[in-house]
Structure formats: structure tokens, C-alpha cells
Amino acid sequence: MNIEILMDKVETYGVKKCSKCGIEFPNIKEYFYQTTGTKDGLRTDCKRCQDTQKLRKKISYLKELETVEAAKAKEAEIKELKRIIEKGNQERKNLENIIAMTDERNETLSDTAAKFSEKYLRSHKWNYVLGGGLAMLIIGIGIIHFCRF
């Protein structure tokens, strides 16, 4: 029954030879994909050949994609390492600047602290001397009263 239908279609539509495998098929949509580039509206290669070609392209694309993704991953890894190194270099420069600024600040602070210390010691010494002298004066007068500064 199936052969009779096939033979009837061959008589009606004619036979078309696949350009890839060379096998003759009835000139119908069941065996060839449609296209607008030919007179009969069907591709020159059969569906089976077209499907195998699509599969081969897909496999090669996936293989290429794997290699490309591996290359991209390696590229991204190299880029990340460069970024980390650059960040470390920048942090090192910042740290050097911070250390230099801290040293300058410490020098000015130590100068200020030394000046303050000298002033404090001088004033404290005079207060002590004056306080002791005042206490001696008060004791000498006979008034017993202790003053604190």
C-alpha cells in the first residue's frame, strides 16, 4: 500500500535527485525542505542530508564554543590576575603615601609635643618655685595657711 502511494506521488510530482547523497526521491515536501530560491520551491538536498549537516554544524559549534569559552575563561582569569596585581600595586602606593604623611605628621607632632613639654616644665617649675616661696612667706609671717595652685 505504501509503495503504491509512493509510486502515485512519483508519477504526479516527478523525481528529484538529492545533490548531497545522490538518491532519488519524489519531488514533495516530505523529502525536501521548502525554499524560495528554486522553481519547484524545494531545496536541492534531501531532509536527511540537511539534518545531518545541521547536526554536524551544531556539534562543531559546540566544540568551538567549548574552546572559545575555555579561552574566554583563561582570558578572564588573566584579566582578574592583572586587576589583583594592579590593585596590590595601587594599595602599596597608597600605603607608601600614608606612611610618608604619617611620618611628616609625627615629626610636626613631636616638635609640638616637645615645645609644649618645655613650656609645661618651665611653667610648672615657676609655679613650684613661686608656690614654695609664697608658702615660705606665709609661714614666715606667721599665718598658717596652705595655698595650692
C-alpha positions, 0 to 999 in steps of 0.5 A: 500500500505504501509503495503504491502511494509512493509510486502515485506521488512519483508519477504526479510530482516527478523525481528529484535527485538529492545533490548531497547523497545522490538518491532519488526521491519524489519531488514533495515536501516530505523529502525536501525542505521548502525554499524560495530560491528554486522553481519547484520551491524545494531545496536541492538536498534531501531532509536527511542530508540537511539534518545531518549537516545541521547536526554536524554544524551544531556539534562543531559549534559546540566544540568551538564554543567549548574552546572559545569559552575555555579561552574566554575563561583563561582570558578572564582569569588573566584579566582578574590576575592583572586587576589583583596585581594592579590593585596590590600595586595601587594599595602599596602606593597608597600605603607608601603615601600614608606612611610618608604623611604619617611620618611628616605628621609625627615629626610636626607632632613631636616638635609640638609635643616637645615645645609644649613639654618645655613650656609645661616644665618651665611653667610648672617649675615657676609655679613650684618655685613661686608656690614654695616661696609664697608658702615660705612667706606665709609661714614666715609671717606667721599665718598658717595657711596652705595655698595650692595652685 
